[in-house]
Amino acid sequence: MASDRAGGVQSIERAFDLLERMADAGGEVGLSELSASSGLPLPTIHRLMRTLVGCGYVRQQPNRRYALGPRLIRLGESSARLLGTWARPYLAELVEATGETANMALLDGDEVVYIAQVPSRHSMRMFTEVGRRVLPHSTGVGKALLAHVPPEEVRALLARTGMPAATERTIVDPDAFLAELERIRAQGYAVDDNEQEVGVRCLAVTVPDSPTAAAISISGPAGRVTEAAVEKIVPVLQGVARSLSAALTGSGAA
């Protein structure tokens, strides 16, 4: 009986590993690719994939390759809501320390989706609806997230979405955008300087070691989020990101 339980646990671990490898590969793979990347024998992978297909978490394409299934969407939406709930106390800490609206966002496909927000107490404040989706090239959180994506993947994303100008400050050239991402990696934070909305500046950092790539930001009027304010706000942002990371990866999220 103990051996059966151990085998069951191993099968679950392997199944989740295969799902993550499929996500890393863009959501669609063949059995031979999974075998090469995981080191598992083809019969084992075939058995696990049959089970995942039966549960709706994977589907088999007409070309015999396997793709992530629609049932994962419900799990993803639920986990995103829960992640936002966990993040709210940390966003509230950001608001208390900076006075500006705090946000958390994820990269979902080719778009940024906001999953949590705590508003500033100022009468003049920024508001982004939770669940709102925007293109990443014109947002602080989007730039922070894409700074950790390989350049060729960023180019492919920009080719798919285009780079529409939300304002006259929006970066609309792929080469200029990749140079911006290089600066972000060097300085450790991203800035949306009137690029999504005129008169608004945002500062953003990624959450290190987050189970799914996430970024947090503050946003406020450009008259308050000045260059002098950046020097004070960025260390606070980075500290809160580290605290949130510890909560998500350790006992704080258990």
Sequence and secondary structure as in RCSB ss.txt:
>XXXX:A:sequence
MASDRAGGVQSIERAFDLLERMADAGGEVGLSELSASSGLPLPTIHRLMRTLVGCGYVRQQPNRRYALGPRLIRL
GESSARLLGTWARPYLAELVEATGETANMALLDGDEVVYIAQVPSRHSMRMFTEVGRRVLPHSTGVGKALLAHVP
PEEVRALLARTGMPAATERTIVDPDAFLAELERIRAQGYAVDDNEQEVGVRCLAVTVPDSPTAAAISISGPAGRV
TEAAVEKIVPVLQGVARSLSAALTGSGAA
>XXXX:A:secstr
 HHHHHHHHHHHHHHHHHHHHHHHTTSEE HHHHHHHH   HHHHHHHHHHHHHHTSEEE TTS EEE THHHHH
HHHHHHHHHHHHHHHHHHHHHHHSSEEEEEEEETTEEEEEEEE  SSSS     TT EE GGGSHHHHHHHTTS 
HHHHHHHHHHH    SSTTS   HHHHHHHHHHHHHHT EEEESSSSTTEEEEEEE TT SS EEEEEEEETTTS
 HHHHHHHHHHHHHHHHHHHHHHHSGGG 
